[in-house]
Amino acid sequence: MSESAPAREPVSAEVAVKAYIGMNRARLAEDGELLALLLPGRFDPGNIADLQHYAIERLRSENAVLRSENEALKRSRDSTLPEAVRRAVLALIDARSLCEVVAVASGTAEAFGAERAALCVEGEGVASGENVRLIAPGTVGAVVGPGGTGAILSGGGEILFGRGGYRSLAAFRLRLGREISALYVLGSPLEGRFEGRACEAELGWFARALERAIRAWLDLPKP
């Protein structure tokens, strides 16, 4: 004896129409007659200029909302980042070992608006970890330039983190001596996350504090 199919509640006309519109937005935007039925009085379906005007005004409105949200995010980031940097520097001072210093650096990701933070050290034959990544010799100079101290990038996560998906990267040279070439790197999947002179300056300031803490624990001379 076959089992009967479970009963399903009927879908309302309103839900069905919304689902259809959601799946056919492109077709709807090109159909002036259908738009006129849905939005009576907004434009003449026989006049393509009215349709174009409606589409342009809609895009302008959506872009204005996006710009407003983006500016709000930037203001929020700029206002909270300095305090986060100060807290991170204090954590470096309180660190009681080099491992704690590395843990502080890798733990700055969320506070600094990133998804991941790590130290990248040039070398060969040394296994990479989650917090300390091994990178090929010459990578530091290629990323920040021969004499550069930092760079804001839109790609390169595969080289620095071992995987992609990061649309924003902030990389800062750590001057640890002639024998060690390293970077402090932040990665975010959000585009333009680390743009802005204030943001770069704050992150660069933390990188300077980080390199001093590492040099102190390794008993390295000033570069």
N, C-alpha and C positions, 0 to 999 in steps of 0.2 A: 504494500500500500504506500503510495507516494505521499510525502509530506507536502502540505499546502504552503505556498509562499507567504511570508509574513506580510501582514497588511501595512500599507504605507499611507500616511496622511496626504490628502490631495494638496498640491502646491497652489497657492493663491495666484490670481492673475497678476497682482502687483509684483510678487516675487519673480514670476516668470518673465514679466516685461523687463524688470531691472536686470535679471540675468542675461536676457537677450541683448540689451543695450550694452552691458559690460563686455560681452563677447564680440560685439560688432561695432565698436566705437569708430573705427576708421571708415566703415561703410556708412554709418550714420552721419559722419561729418561731411560726406560728399553728397548726401541725399537731401537737397534743399526742401523738397516736398514733405519728407518725413519730419525734418526739423521744424517745419512750419506747423505741422500737426501737434508736435510735442510742445512747441513754444509759440503759440499763437500771438500775433501782434509784434513779435520781435523783428521779423523781416519778411520781405516778399519772396516766396519760393521761386518765382520766375526770374528774380534779379540776382545774378551771380555776384554782383558787387556787394549786395546786402549780406550774402553768405560769407564772403571773404571778410567783410567788416566784422561780422559776428565772431569768426574764427580768430581774427587778429586781436580783438578786444579780449577774448577769452584767454588767449596766450599771454597777453600783457598782464592780465589780472593774476594768472598763475605764476608768472615770473616775478611779479611784485611780491607775492606771498613768499616765494622761495628765497628771494633776496633778503626779505625781512627776517626770515628764520635763520638764514646764514649769518647775517650781521649779529643777531642775538647770540648765536653760538660762539661767534668770534669774541664778542664782548664778555661773555661768560668765561671763555677760556682765558682771555687776557687778564681778567680780574682775579681768577683763582690760581693761575700758574705761578706767579711770584711767591705766594704763600706756600704752595706745594714744593717749590724749589728750596725755600728756606727750611722747611721741615726735613727735606731729603738731605740737605747739607748738615743739619744737626744730627741726623741719623748716621752720617759718615763719621762725624766727630765722636759719637758714642760707640762706634764699632770697636769690638775687642779682638778682631782678627781680620786677616785678609779675606777669609771666606764670608765674614759678615759684611765687609765692604762690597764684595761682588753681589751679595744678596740684596743689599740696599739698592745698588745700581739696577739690577734686573727687576726689582720691585717697584721702580718708578713709573712703569708703563701706564697704569691706569691714572695715576695722579697727574701725569704729564700729557694726558689725552691720547695715549697710544694703546695699541693692543699688545705689543711686545717690546721689551728692552733687553739688550744683551751687550756683552763685551766681545768684540771681534779682534782676534790676535793673529798676526801673520806668523806662519810656521809650517813645518812639514813633519809628518809622522806622529802627530799628537791627536788623540781622539777629541772630537768636539762634544761639548755638553749642551744643556739647554741654556745655561746662563753665560757660558764662555764658548764662543764659536771660533773654529780654526778657519782662517782664510788664506788664500794663496799669497805668497810674497809679491809685493808691488800693488796690492789691492788698495791699501790706504792712500797712496799717492794718486792712484787712478780715481778714487772716489772724491777726495777733497782737494786734489791738486798737489803739485810738488811742495809748495810752501803754505798750503791752505790749512786752516784750523777747523773748518766745518763746511757742510753742504746740505741743502735741502733738495731732496730728489723725488722723482715721481715713479721710480722703478729701481730694480736691483735687489729685491728681496731674496731672489734665488741665490745670489752670490753671498750676501751678508747673513741671511737667516737660514739658508738651505731650502727655502720654499718660497713660492710667490704669493700673490694675493694682496700685496701691500701697494697701495696707490700713493702713499706718502711715506717718505723716509727722512729722518734727520740723523746725520752722521757727524761725529766730532772726533778729531784726532786727539789721542791721549799721548802726551809727550813723556814717555817713561824711560828714555835713554836711547843711546845709539843702537843697542842690541834688540830693542823691543819696539815693534810698530803695532799700534792698536787703535781701535775705534770704539767709541760709545755710540750705540745705534738704537734708534726708536723706530718702530714701524706701525703704520695704521692703514686699514683698508679704506679709509675715507680720503677722498681727493682734496688736496690743499690743506691738510690738517696742520702742518707746521709752518705755513707761510706767514710772513710778517716779520719785520725787523725786531719788534719787541719779543716775540716768541723765540726767535733764533738767539737773541741775546741772553734771555733767561736760561735757555737750555745749554747754551755755550758756557755760561757762568757755572752751572752745575758740573759740566764736564771738566772745567778747570779744577774745581774742588775735588772731583773724583780722581783725577790724575795725581793730585798731591797726596791724597789718602793712600793710593796704591804705592806711590814712590816711598812714602813713609814706612809702610809695612814691609816693603821689599828692600828697604835701606838703600835706595838708589839715589845718586847725586842729582842735582838739578840739571836739566838738559841745557 
